[in-house]
Amino acid sequence: MTEPFTMRTLAAHNAADYNQFLRQGVLAHPDTLRISASDIERAPFKTDYGIERSTFLAYDSESGAWLGVVTVEREAGREKRRHIAWVLRMYVTHPIRIQYIGRALLRAAIARAREWNEVAKLNLTVAAHNAAALALYRSEGFQIFSEETDAFRDPTPRTELSLSLRL
Ligand SMILES: CC(C)(COP(=O)(O)OP(=O)(O)OC[C@H]1O[C@@H](n2cnc3c(N)ncnc32)[C@H](O)[C@@H]1OP(=O)(O)O)[C@@H](O)C(=O)NCCC(=O)NCCS
């Protein structure tokens, strides 16, 4: 039997489709995704696959429709933080209910970070009220290490948690 969804990594030429898909997500979930549609318009994300960053896509195995994305990115700007990578922009849509897309994306991101030499931990942030995402991250071993009140406004002030997984 075919799996209901398939995973692959995106390449540079997928950037326009990726940004359009993410835009739908940020419009549908303004309270849990801190990026806004105008942020994306102003500075679209890249989807190049490299030694420092990968974006994973889950798509419907039959129709090819995009179902979810996540990016994992190693810190590049500071030499002393090269042991840290981040899980970014996790978004799953459910035109029909397919279970465990988010978990599969997260596991792909973790596996990718483990391939990077000397990356020792994987960080992420999540809105404190986002029970589904928080349960997912904790069930994969992420632990809360800080809390920021009024971290973003949609316009309601939202508290954000920072979580980390030792690799
Ligand atoms: C959070 C999100 C990524 C989860 O993805 P998903 O594909 O729906 O979740 P999965 O089917 O993989 O579920 C994995 C686990 O997440 C948790 N979970 C998922 N949906 C849940 C819900 N409605 N309530 C509570 N826990 C939930 C559970 O722990 C679940 O495991 P279990 O069913 O074995 O208990 C997805 O709902 C989403 O994209 N939400 C909107 C955008 C967003 O908030 N992104 C996260 C930003 S940090």
The ligand as an SDF file (V2000), in Angstrom:
LIG
                    3D

 48 50  0  0  0  0  0  0  0  0999 V2000
    1.8040   21.6610   15.0980 C   0  0  0  0  0  0  0  0  0  0  0  0
    1.7590   20.8930   13.8090 C   0  0  0  0  0  0  0  0  0  0  0  0
    3.1040   21.0370   13.0880 C   0  0  0  0  0  0  0  0  0  0  0  0
    1.5460   19.3950   14.1220 C   0  0  0  0  0  0  0  0  0  0  0  0
    1.5930   18.6540   12.9200 O   0  0  0  0  0  0  0  0  0  0  0  0
    0.5480   17.4740   12.6530 P   0  0  0  0  0  0  0  0  0  0  0  0
    0.9410   16.8080   11.3850 O   0  0  0  0  0  0  0  0  0  0  0  0
   -0.8080   18.0450   12.7430 O   0  0  0  0  0  0  0  0  0  0  0  0
    0.7990   16.5240   13.9140 O   0  0  0  0  0  0  0  0  0  0  0  0
    1.0590   14.9570   13.9210 P   0  0  0  0  0  0  0  0  0  0  0  0
   -0.1000   14.2490   13.2980 O   0  0  0  0  0  0  0  0  0  0  0  0
    2.4240   14.6700   13.3830 O   0  0  0  0  0  0  0  0  0  0  0  0
    1.0160   14.6580   15.4960 O   0  0  0  0  0  0  0  0  0  0  0  0
    2.2000   14.4420   16.2360 C   0  0  0  0  0  0  0  0  0  0  0  0
    1.9420   14.7410   17.6810 C   0  0  0  0  0  0  0  0  0  0  0  0
    1.6480   16.1220   17.8540 O   0  0  0  0  0  0  0  0  0  0  0  0
    0.7070   16.2770   18.9160 C   0  0  0  0  0  0  0  0  0  0  0  0
   -0.5610   16.7890   18.3840 N   0  0  0  0  0  0  0  0  0  0  0  0
   -0.9090   16.9320   17.0890 C   0  0  0  0  0  0  0  0  0  0  0  0
   -2.1310   17.4790   16.9880 N   0  0  0  0  0  0  0  0  0  0  0  0
   -2.5580   17.6780   18.2380 C   0  0  0  0  0  0  0  0  0  0  0  0
   -3.7290   18.2660   18.8110 C   0  0  0  0  0  0  0  0  0  0  0  0
   -4.7380   18.7040   18.0400 N   0  0  0  0  0  0  0  0  0  0  0  0
   -3.8140   18.3600   20.1580 N   0  0  0  0  0  0  0  0  0  0  0  0
   -2.8070   17.9160   20.9550 C   0  0  0  0  0  0  0  0  0  0  0  0
   -1.6740   17.3600   20.4750 N   0  0  0  0  0  0  0  0  0  0  0  0
   -1.5480   17.2510   19.1450 C   0  0  0  0  0  0  0  0  0  0  0  0
    0.5170   14.8930   19.5010 C   0  0  0  0  0  0  0  0  0  0  0  0
    1.5340   14.7090   20.5040 O   0  0  0  0  0  0  0  0  0  0  0  0
    0.7830   14.0160   18.2900 C   0  0  0  0  0  0  0  0  0  0  0  0
    1.1940   12.7080   18.6210 O   0  0  0  0  0  0  0  0  0  0  0  0
    0.0910   11.5930   19.1010 P   0  0  0  0  0  0  0  0  0  0  0  0
   -1.0590   11.6800   18.1190 O   0  0  0  0  0  0  0  0  0  0  0  0
    0.8480   10.3110   19.0110 O   0  0  0  0  0  0  0  0  0  0  0  0
   -0.2940   11.9850   20.4820 O   0  0  0  0  0  0  0  0  0  0  0  0
    0.5990   21.3740   12.8890 C   0  0  0  0  0  0  0  0  0  0  0  0
   -0.5980   21.2710   13.5790 O   0  0  0  0  0  0  0  0  0  0  0  0
    0.7520   22.7920   12.3730 C   0  0  0  0  0  0  0  0  0  0  0  0
    1.4400   23.0120   11.3760 O   0  0  0  0  0  0  0  0  0  0  0  0
    0.0850   23.7980   13.0170 N   0  0  0  0  0  0  0  0  0  0  0  0
    0.0110   25.1570   12.5100 C   0  0  0  0  0  0  0  0  0  0  0  0
    1.3540   25.8500   12.3960 C   0  0  0  0  0  0  0  0  0  0  0  0
    2.1390   25.7310   13.6690 C   0  0  0  0  0  0  0  0  0  0  0  0
    1.6490   26.0010   14.7480 O   0  0  0  0  0  0  0  0  0  0  0  0
    3.4130   25.3260   13.5120 N   0  0  0  0  0  0  0  0  0  0  0  0
    4.3260   25.1430   14.6330 C   0  0  0  0  0  0  0  0  0  0  0  0
    5.0860   26.3740   14.8730 C   0  0  0  0  0  0  0  0  0  0  0  0
    6.2430   26.1710   16.2340 S   0  0  0  0  0  0  0  0  0  0  0  0
  1  2  1  0
  2  3  1  0
  2  4  1  0
  2 36  1  0
  4  5  1  0
  5  6  1  0
  6  7  2  0
  6  8  1  0
  6  9  1  0
  9 10  1  0
 10 11  2  0
 10 12  1  0
 10 13  1  0
 13 14  1  0
 14 15  1  0
 15 16  1  0
 15 30  1  0
 16 17  1  0
 17 18  1  0
 17 28  1  0
 18 19  1  0
 18 27  1  0
 19 20  2  0
 20 21  1  0
 21 22  1  0
 21 27  2  0
 22 23  1  0
 22 24  2  0
 24 25  1  0
 25 26  2  0
 26 27  1  0
 28 29  1  0
 28 30  1  0
 30 31  1  0
 31 32  1  0
 32 33  2  0
 32 34  1  0
 32 35  1  0
 36 37  1  0
 36 38  1  0
 38 39  2  0
 38 40  1  0
 40 41  1  0
 41 42  1  0
 42 43  1  0
 43 44  2  0
 43 45  1  0
 45 46  1  0
 46 47  1  0
 47 48  1  0
M  END
$$$$
